[in-house]
């Protein structure tokens, strides 16, 4: 046993395996082990290396990890609570240098130095609360893409989505020696999103808090009530788990822990898997949750030899999917909220009917079979909505102090944001560099705190290359502007100069494709780092020319130089191209990224095929697959898009110009390989007639998804989130068995869904009809009269409502929407983002929208440019009108915002929602349409 109670033999066994994989970087990584004379330091280093992801072995050096261990040990001695923390908690929740899949940096040391004096004299509970105030001063919520930036990038930009904010807050807490962990509900059951927050350990137990959203006490946050409807909340340990909490996913290199019972009512769910003869069989079981128009695996567990496995989950419906370990036998069955056990009979997949293995019950009311499709309708229910209840008791004085400190924190963050490049500075740079100010302004404003790093890049770039430098930035994702440094940009700019003639080609398509597939350094969601100079130096010019003439030779060379090792890292495709090549070991997706990076380095147009993430190169007017002979079947890409439910919808016009997604297939984009074709058809008129309301075009990850059966599991194709241009076009896909999933989310969180199974053969075109099941939901009367304060507020703002100055509010021709907002909080930002996404639909309406803030200072935090044109902003001092709703609506309690109401023409409340509810804006449109029909 080691000093920390670990099984040394197990650690050494895993360490030696990792050293074997990283043999090409032995000196850069492992020399620090021999240099360490401190026993505790060496043991902790060995522990980190033993469980370290391959992509970290590829991209970082041993001195980084040694310095990290020394700092962690010093902090443990420095902080008054350090020696009180049990070793198992220290190992699992203080020592780890990363939280999730963020780019790692020196954030632990930087944050420690900024924070330690502020918390050193506090108790652990007080230090946790104070740390969250500090995090609030440095970051607030924004929706963004799925790549997780580093904690220092969060500080530099002052923005992050919940997964990034929680990564930042966990890092801050660990930096002062407090055990902390990121908790995820991978998918909500009642709405189409997910959420991450933080748990911190103090006084012998775990406490939860909203990242960068300080409360005066622990175990409070806006997500407290939504979490009661969760089906799983989990956290991850980057090693074998030491503790008593339930394991919900076990892996040789990491463990996921089920902490749902901290938040919701739970039940055990026992699953038995049997073969066709009814005999128990060992299988992988996925507990899948409907969300974002797909069934996402909340937990993946393997049965014992008797074919049994169990998970603690909530009181909602799940789809249980099981496959034998060889993928030959597959089965699926829905389980209802009240079931505590189920048996799955697994069958071989031999035809299209067998590819639709869902067992029928009362929730699958219709089944239809045609020549090319096989259709099953189903319904799923989330856990019931909880009765609103107050959180921990907080005195009025403490609440006022909290509000004051939140305002002060916002002011500090705003003051920092004022140090970003100004419009005047950007205009001067545009003149100085002879670049278009509008294009430059877009880059620099989006870059936020990284703007001056980009200025340095332009300053060091020769004047004749600055237009190309701007095009380089424009080829990247906007988020890349916020954390890519000048060294990286210079590497990619200089590396592409030998191929600049392609960029100047007369063909507009050649010019565009040069920018997309040669110039652009981003390939997937890996961290952008230098790779062109490194890769171009690996092979002499004669060999490089052979690769240009026949890019398949480049694939063969990459296969010889980068060995394939899958199923080690939690996330695939995370290594940088240069790092993966230096290590000489990578997962399938990372190696594909290495090929694309090497091809672009040599001036060969290359990409990851957008739907299946396969490496391809462009030659003779068509795309060709880059084939690796040691990978006969496509490896799963599950995990690379885990946060798709939290992505921003795609800008379709931008997608047509920039992304790889084949919105239509042309002769120039055909793949010279084994492919079939699918076309998704939708009858918009029929949908609109059935629903008796305006229906938006179906959008990906919102209304439908398409999945390919790969090794016994359905894997969702990688179209962009929110893309509504997929239907009506032809799309190239791999041959195989597919499932089209459509779902209509009702206002109570339940879903009316449909599976359509179909087969695609090589060279075959298959047309599949997309039909969204509809339901006519009644709009109940929740209250027949309005509280006096609300009536007064409506009358007070009557004159500000355009077009209805002389109409009594209770008898107006249209309903009224009232929303109490808290602009600094994530739930309100979700609602505002939805208003922006549905801008056209709201702008065509006549209903008044009254937005109420608590005080005028909050208006400065409100993005007014994204509000519907008919919106009027007003104030509800002390939230007095909102508080009157406590006695009027049972669904509304306290002052948690947002609160959204619809008041009909008779002054009755017909719709009410409080707190976090993605889809609120869509619900509003449906309710307003139905109220018009009532008239």
N, C-alpha and C positions, 0 to 999 in steps of 0.2 A: 504494500500500500504506500501511496505517496503522502507527503505532508498534508495534502488536502483530502485525504481519505479516498483517493481514486485507485482503481485497479491498474497498477503500473504496467502489468503485462498487456492489458487491453490497449492502454495508451501507446505503448511502444510498438505493438503490432500495427496499429493504425498509422502511427508516425512513419514507420518503415515503408508501408505501402505508399504513403504520400511522397516520401523521399524518392521512391522508385519512379513515381510518375513525374516528379520534378527534377529528375537527374540532370537535365540540361541546364538547370538553374541552381545546382547544388551550392555553388560558392556564394551566389547573391542571396540565397535564402537561409542556408543552414549553418554558415560559418559562425553566426551569433550564438548558436548552441554551445559550440566548443569554447567560445570566448567568455561565457558566463560562469563566474565562480560562485554566484549566489544560488543555493539549492532551490529556494522557493521560486526565484525568477526563472530558472531553467525548467522547473516542472510546469509552470504556467505557460511558458513558451511551447513546450512539448504538447501540452493540452490544446493550445490554439492550433498548432500545426496539424495535430492528429485529426481534427475535425474541419479544417479549413477548406472552403470551396476551391476548386481547381482554378477558377478565374482570379482568385486572390493570389494564389501561387504564381499565376501568370503575370500579374500587373503590379505587384508591390515587392519590395525587397525586405530582407530579414531585419535590417536596422530599424525599419518602421515598426515592426512587431515587437522588437526588443525594447525600443523606446516607449512603446505603449505599455508594456508590462511594467517597466520601471515606474512610469508615471502612475499607473493604477495602484501599485504597492505603496508608493509614497503618499498618495491621496488617502489610502486606507489608514495609514498611520497619522496623517494630518487631521482628519475629521473626527470630531468627538464620538461619532457613532460607528466608526470604522471597525473596531474590534468587537462590537456587539452583533455584527452581522454574521449569521451562520455561514460556514465555508461553502455549503452547497448553493446558497443564494448568491454569495460573492462570485462563485465560478460561473453561474448561469446567467446572472442578471446585472453584474457590475463589470466583470472582466471582458466580455466580448467587445471587440473593436467595431463591429457593425451591428445595426438593428435589423435591417431588412436587406434590400438589394440596392441601397444607395451607393454612390461613389464615395469611398472613404477618403478622409483627409485628416488634417491635424486638429479637428474640431474639439476633441476631448481636452487637449491642453489649452487651446484658445478659450473655450468656454469656461473651463476651470478658473483660469486667471481672471476672467471678467466677473465671475460669480462668487468665488469662494469667500471673499470678505463680507459679502452681503448676507451669507447664510451661516457663517461659522459659529456664531453664538446662539443659533436657534435650535429648537428641538427638531427631530426628524419631520414631524408633521408640519411644523411651521416652515421648515426649509423646503418641503415639497410645494407648499402653497406659494411661497415666495419665488421659487424657481419658475413656477407657471406664470406669475406676474412678469418676471424677467423675459420669459419666452414671448409673452404677449407684446412686450415692448419692441420685439424684434421681428415678429411675423404675424400675418393675418391670413385668412382663408381666401383662396381663389381656385376655381376649377381649372384643371390643366390636363396634360396627357399623362400616360401611364409611367413614363420614366421617372424614377425617384432621384431627385437631386440631393447633393450632400448637405449636411447641416450648415456649413459655412456659406453655401449658395443660398440657402433659406435666409440667412442673416444678410447676405449681400443684396438680395432682391426684396426682402421683407414680405414675401408671398410664398404660399405653398398650399397644396391640397391636403386633405386630412391625413393621408398616408405619410406625407412629407412633414407636416406639423408634428405628428406623433413621433416620427423618427427623430426630429429635432429635440423634442421635449425629453424623450427617453435618453438621448445623448447628453442633454444638459444635466439630468438627474444623475446619471452614471458618472459624469465628470466630477461630481462632488461626493462620489462614493455611495450613493443611495441606490439600492436595487430597484430597477425599473424595467418594464416590458411593454411592448406594443401589443394591444389587443385589437383583433379584427372580428367584425361579423362579416365573413367573406361575401355574403349576399343577404340583404334583408328579405324577409318573407312577404312583407305587406306592401313593398314598393320596389321600384327598379333602381337600386343603387346599393352601396355598401358604406361602411364607415370604420374608421380606426380611431382609437383613443389610447389612453395610457393607464397602466396600473403601477403604483409605487408601493414599496414595502416599508412599513414603519410600525414600531411598537407591537411586533409579532404578527402582523396581518397585512394583507394586500388592500389597498384603497384605490378607487378609480378617480380619474379627472379628465376633463376635456383639454386636449393639447392646445396651448396658446389661448385658452378661454378660461381665465382664472375665476374661481368662485371663492367666497370667504371660508368655505369648509371643503373637506374632501367628501367623496362619494356623492357628488352632485354634478350635473351637467345636463344640457338640453336633450341628450340621447338617453337619459334614464328611462323615460316611458317607452320610446321606440324599442329599446333593448329588451323590454318585457315580451316583445313579439318575435325576438330572434330565435332561430333554430339552431344556431351554433355561434359561440364566441370562442376564439382560440388565440393562443399565443405560441411563439416558436422558441425553442431552445436549440442553439446551434451545436448540439452534442447529444450524447445519451442522457436521458432525463434522470435526475436524482430528486425524488419527491413522491408525494402521495396523490397528486391531482390526476384526473383521468387522461390517458393518452388517446388522442383521436386520429393521429397519423404517425406511424413509426417508420423510421428510415435509418439505414446504417450510419448516416452522417448528420442527421438532425431529427428533432422530435417536435410534434405539435401537441399542445396541451389544451384540453377542453375546460373552459372556465365559465360555461353558460350558467351554471347554478349560482354564480355571483349576481346574476341579473334577471333571470326569468324562471318561471315554473318549468320543471323538467320531468321527463319520464325516460325509462330505459326502453330502447328499441332493439329487440333481438332478431337477427336474420339467420335463416338456415338456407344453405344452397345445396341442391341435389341435382343429379344428372337425369337424363331421360328415363332411366329405370327407377328413379326415386331414391338412388343411393347417395349418401353425403359425398360431396366433392369439395376439394380445396379451391377457393376462388378469391379473387380481389373484389371487394364490395365497395361501390361508390354510393354515398348518401347524397343525392342530388336535389338541389333547390331551384325552383323556377325563379328566374330573375333575368332582366334584360333579354327576354325572348329566347333564352336557352336554359338548359338544365345544367347547372354548375355544381361540381362535386365539392360539397362542404368538407367532407372527410372521406379518406380512402383507407380502408382497413383490409387486412387479409384474414380469412377465416382460419380456425384451427383445423386439425385433421378430421374433425367431425362435421366440418362445413358450417360452423356457427361463429358468429361475431356479434358484438353489441356496441351501441353508441347511446350516450345520454343526449337527448335532444328535446326540442320544445313541442308544443301542442299544435302543430300544423302538419300539412300534407308534404310528403317527400316522394320522389321517384327513386327507387332502389335499382341500381344497375350492377350486375355481377358478370364477371367473365372468368373462365379458368385461366391459369397463368400463361398458357400457350395461346390464348385468344380464340381457341377453337369452339368453345361453348359459351353462349351468351344468354342472359335473361334479364328482363326488366319487370317491375311491378310497382304500382303506386301503393303507398301506405297512408292511411288516413290519420287524422289527429289523435284519435282514440286508440289506434292499434299499438300494441306493445310487442308484437311479433309478426313475422311473415316468413313464408317459405318460397324460395325462387327455384323454379325448375329451369335449368339451363339446357339450351338446345343448340345443335350445330347450325351454322349459317350456310345454307345451301342454295337459297333462292330469295327473291324479294320478299316473300311472305315471312320467311324465317328471319329476315333482317328487321322485321317489325315485331320484336319479341314481347311487347307490352301485354301483360295479362289483363283480361277484361274484368271490370267490376262495375259497381253503380256509378263510378265517376267517369267511366268511358262509355257514354251513352250511344255513340254511333260509330259504325265501322263500315267502310265502303271499299270495294276492290274494283280496280279497272285494269286495262291492258298494261299500263306502265306505272301505276301508282297504287298505293295501299294506304288508306286514311283511317285514322283513329281520332275521335274527339275525346277530350278529357276536361275535367274541372279540378282545380286545386284551391284549397283554403289555407290562409295563413293563421297563425294563432290569433285568438280574439283580441280586439282592442282593449287595453286595460282601462279601468276607471281612473280618471286623473286623480292623483293624490299628491299632497305637498311633499317636498323633499326634506332634508335635514333642517331643523329649526335654526333660524339666523335672526339675531336681534336687528332692530331697525337701524341702530347705530352702525353695526357691522355691515349691513347692506348698503348704507349710504357711503361708508368708507370704501367698500368694494367698488361701487359705481364711480367714486372719485378717482380711485387708483386706475380703473380701466380707462377713464378719460385721460388721465395723465400718461398712461402707457401709449395710448393712441397718439397723443400729442408728440411724444418722444419719437415714435415711429414716423409720424408725418414730417417732423423736423429733419429726420434722416433722409426721407424721400426727397426733400427739397434740395439735397446735395447732388441729386442726379443731374445729368446734363439738361440744360434748359433749351427751349426752342431757339432762343437767340444764339446760344453757343453752337447748336447744331447747324443753324443757317450759316454761321461764319465758317464752320468746318466745310460745309458743302461748297461755299465759294472758294475757300483755300484749296480744296482738292479737286475742284471742277467736277463735282458730282451732283446729280439731281437731289435737291433738298428734300423733296417729298419721300423718295425712296430711303434716303439716309435717315430721315426723321423716324420712319416706321421702325427701322432697325434699332436706333439708339433709344427711343422711348421704351420699346419692348425690352431692351437689354437692362434697363433699370440700373442697378448698382454696378453692373459689369460694363457700362457704357465707356468708361475711361480706359478700360483694358482694350476695347475695340478701337478707341481713338489711337492708342499706342500702336496697334497693329497697322492702321492706315498711315500713321506717321512714318513707320519704318518701311513701308511699301513704296517702291519706286513710283513716280507719278504716272508713268505709262501703264502701270499694272493695277491702278486703284479701281478702275471700272470693273476689271475682272475680280478684284478683291470683294467688291460689293456684290457681284453676282455669286461669288462663293458663299457669302453669308446668306443671300436670298435663296440659295439652293437648299439650305438647312432648315430644320424646324425652328420656329420662333423661340422655343424654350432653349435651344442650343445657344442662342445669343447671350443667354444669361450666365453661362458657366464655361464657355470655351475661351481659352486664353490665347494670347498673341503667338506663342511658340507653336501651338497646334495649328492655328490658322496659317502661319507662315509655311509650315511643312506642307500643307495641302495646296497652298497657292504656288509655291515653287515647284512642287512635284507635278503640277498639271501644265506648267509652261511649255514643255516639249510637245504638247498635243493641242496647242492653242489654235492650230489651223482648223481643227474640227469645229471649234467654237465660231470661227469666222466663215463657215461653210454657207453657201448660198441658200441651201434648203433650210426652211424654217424648222422642219422636223429634226434635221441633223443638229441645228443649234440648240433646240429644246432638249434633245436626247443627250447631247454633250453635257448640258447643265445637270440633268437628272442622274445620268448613269456613268459619268466620268468625273465631272467636277465635284459633285456632292460627296462630302466625306461621310455622311450618315448613311448607314445601311439598314439598321433595324432600331433597337432601343439601347444599344451598347453606349457606353460613355465615349464621346469623340476624343480621340487622342492622336498624336502624330503616328503615321504608319508609312507614308509614301517614301520618305528617304530610306527608312529601314528596309522595306520590302524591295525597293529597286536595287539596293546594294546586295541582295541575296544571290542574284544570278547575273552572269555576264551578258553582254549585249547580244551575242549570238543566240543564247538560250532565250532571252527575252523576245527576240524576233521570232523564234519558233513558236513561242506561246501566242504571239499576236497572229501568226498565220493559222494556228490551230489551238484555240483556247482550251480544248479538252486535254492537251498535253500539260497545261498549267494545272488543271484539276488533278491529273495524275501526279504531278510534282508535289502539290499540296498534300495529297494523300500519303506520299512517301515521307514528307517532313512533319506532318501533324497526325499523330495517332488518335484514334477514336476511342473515347471513354465516356459512356453515357450514364445517366442515373446516379450521379454523384452530387451535383449541385442542385439546390432547390429550384433555381431559375436557369433555364438554358439560354444561350446566346448572350451572356453577360461579359465575357472576356473581350478586351480590345483586340483588334486584328494582330497588331505587333506583339502583344503579350501572349496570345495563344500560339503564335508561330515560334516565339522564343522558348516557350515552355515545351512545345512539341507534342502537346496533349490538349484535346478539346472535346466538348460535346458536339453532336451533329450540327446544331445550329451555329455554334461558334466557328466550326470549321467551314461551314458554308459562308459565313461572314468573312473569314480569312480569304476564301477564293474571290469573293466579290471585291474586297479591298485590293487584293493583288491585281485583279484584272483592271480595275480603275486606275491603279498605279501605273500600269503599262499602256494606258490609253484605250483599253477594251471596254466598250459599254457593257455593264453587267448589273445585275440586280438579284434580289430575292423575289422569286415569283410571288405575287401579292396574296394569293389565296391559300397556298400551301407552304410558303416560305422555302421553296426549293431554289438552289443557286442556278442562275442562268446567265448566258452571254449572248450578245447580238452579233450575228454573222449572216451575210448574204440575205439581208432583208427579213430575217425571222429570228425569234428567240430559240435558243437551244439549251437543253438541260445540261448542266455540268455534272457528269456522272462519277461517283466514287464507287469503285468495285467492291469495297469492303462493307458497303451499306446497301444490301439487296432490297430492303424494305424501308419505307419512310418511317423515321423515328418520330415519336410524339412531340409536338410543339406545345403541349399543355403547360401553362405556367408563364409563358412569355407575355400573355395579355391578361394577367390576373385581375387588373383593375379596369377592365373595359367598361364595367358598369358605372365607373366614375369619370369616364372620359368626356371631353367636350364634343358635341356634335360636329360633324365635318362641314366645312364651308364648301359647298358643292362646286362653285366656280373655281375656287382655289384647287379643289381636288382635280378638276379637269386639266388644270394647268401644271400642277406640281406632283401629285402623288402617282404611285405605280398602279393604283387600282384600275383595272380595265373596264371603264364604264361602258364601252362598246368594243367589239372586236372588229378589227380591220385586217386587210391582207398584210399590212406592214407589221401587225402585232401578233400574227399567228405563231404558235410554237411548233418548231420542227421536231416533234416527238409524239409520244403516245398520249393523246388527249381526247376527251369527249367534250360535249357542249351542253349547257343547260340554259333555258330561258324561263324566267319566272313571270307568269302572266297574272294580271289583276284586273278585275272589272270594277272600276271605280264607281260607275253609275249604280250597279247592283248594291255595292256596299253602302252608298249614300242613301239609297231608297230604303234599305233594311234598317238603317240606324236613324232615319228621319232627321239627320243633321249633316253638317259639312264634315267630310272625312278627309284627313290629310293623307297624302301618298304614304304607303307603308315604308317605314324607315328601319334600317338594320340595327340590331341590338335594342330596338324599341318595340317593333311590331313583329319582327321575324328574324330568324337566322337559318343558315344552311350548314349541315354537318356531314362529314364523311366518316363512315365506319372504318376505323384503322385499328387493327389488332384487337378487335372486340370492344372498342370504345368509340362513341361518336365525338368527333373533334370539330369544333366550329370553324368554318372558313373565315379568313381574316379580312373581310370587308371592313371599311371604316365605320366607326360608330356614328349612327345618325344618318347614314347615306340613304337618301330616298330616291336615287336614280338607278337602282339595281334592276328593278322590274322593267320588262319590255326590251331588254337587251340580251345579247348572247354572251355567255361567259365560258371560257375554257376551264375545264376542271380535269382532275385525274379520274380515270375510270374507277368505278366502285359503287358501293351501296351508300345512298344518301338519305338524309332525313331533313325535311323542311318543317320547322317549328314555328307556329304562329300563336300569339297570345293576345287576348284583350283583357287588360287590367281594369277591374271594376273599382268603384270608389271605396268599397269596404276592404280592398286589398286582394280579393279573390280573383281568379283568372279563368277565363273560358279559352281553352286551347285546342290545338289540332296538330297532330303529326301527319305528315304526308311522306311516305317512304317511296323511293324510286331508285332505279338502277341506271347507271350510265356506262355504256360500253365505248371502247375506243372508236373514234370516228363517228359516233352517234350523236344526234341532237335530240334532247329530251325537253319537252315543254311541260311545265308543272304549274298548275293553277294555285295561286295564293288567295285564300279566302279567310278573312278575319271574322270569327264568330262574333255576333252582336247580341247585346241585351238591352232591353228597354228598362232603364232604372227609373223608378219614381223619385221625385224630388219632394221629400216630406216637409211638412211645416214644423220647424223646430221650436218656434216661438211666435205667438200671434201678435204680440206687441213689443215695441222696443223700449229699453230702459230710457228714462228721461234724459240722461246725459248724452246718450247716443242720438236721440231725436234732436236735441239742441245742437249737437255737432254737425248733423246733416243740414239743418237749417242755416247754421252759421256759414257753411261753405257753399250754400246754394248759388250765390252770385259768381263763384269762381268756376262753375261748371259751364263749359261752352255749349251754347245752343239751347240751354234749358233754364235761363235766368228767371223766367216768370212761372215756372211749373213747381207746384208743391212737391216736395221730395217723396212723400208717401204715396202720391197719386201720379207720379211721373209716368211717361210712356214706356220707360225701360227700367229694368232692375238696376240696382246699385251694388257695386262691390266696395267693401270696406276692408282695409288691411292695416293692422298694427304691425309696424316693422321695427327691427333692431339691426340697422345696417352693418354693424361690426361683427355680427354673429353668422356662422355658417348656414343655419336654417333659412334665415332671411336672404342670404346671398343665393341659395338654391332657387328660391321663388323669383328673385329678380332675374336670374339667369334664364329661367323658363319664360318670363315675360319677353326677354330679348329674343329667345329662340322662336317665339310665336308672335313676333312683332307684327307681321302682316295680318294675321288673323285678328288680333286685338285692334289694329288700326282701322279695320273695316267695320267695327262695331260702334254702337251708340251708347252703351251703358256707361254711366259715370263710374270712375274708379277713384276712391278717396283713400289716400295713403296717410296714415297717422304715425307721427313720431312722438317720442316722449318730450323732446326738447329741441330747440333750434340747432344746437350744436351737432345733433345727429345728421342734419341735412347735408353738412359738409362731407360726410362719409358716404352719402347716397350717390350712386352713379345715375344721374338724372337723364343722361343721353340714352339709356337703355329702357326707359319707362314708356309705357303706352302713351300716345298723344293725348288721350282724354284724362290722364291721371292728374289729380290735384293733390298737392302736399299740404298737410295741416298738422296741428299739434294737439296732443292729448296730455295736458299737464298732469304730472303725477299718475298718469294712466287711469284717471278717475273713471272715464267712460268704459274702459276695458274692465276695470274691477267690478262694475255693475253687472257685467255678464255672468259673474260667478253665480248669482241667484237666478239667472234666466236660462242658461244653457248648462246641462250636466256635462257636456263635453269640454267645457272651458273652465280652467281653474288657475287662479293666480295671474301673474303677469308675464309668463313665458311667451315670447314672440318668435315667429309671426303668428297672428290670429287673423284668419281670413273669413269674412262673412259675405253672403249674398242676401240682399234685401229686395223682396219682390215689389211690385207696383202697389200692393196693399199694405206695405210697411211690415211684412212678416219676414222672419229669418228663415231662409230655405236651405242654407248651406253654411256649415261652420267647420273649420279645421284649425287646430292649434299645434304649433311646434313643427317638427321636421316631418315633411310629407312630400317627397319628390313626386312630381306629377300633379301638383296642386293647380298649376296654370291650365293644364289640359282638363282637369276636373271642372274648373271654372267655365271653360268654353262649353263643355257638355251641359252643365247646369243652366247656363244662360240660354243655350239653344232650346232646352226643354221648357224653360219658362216662356220663351217666345211662342212655342207651340201651344202652350196652355191658353194664351190669349186668343 
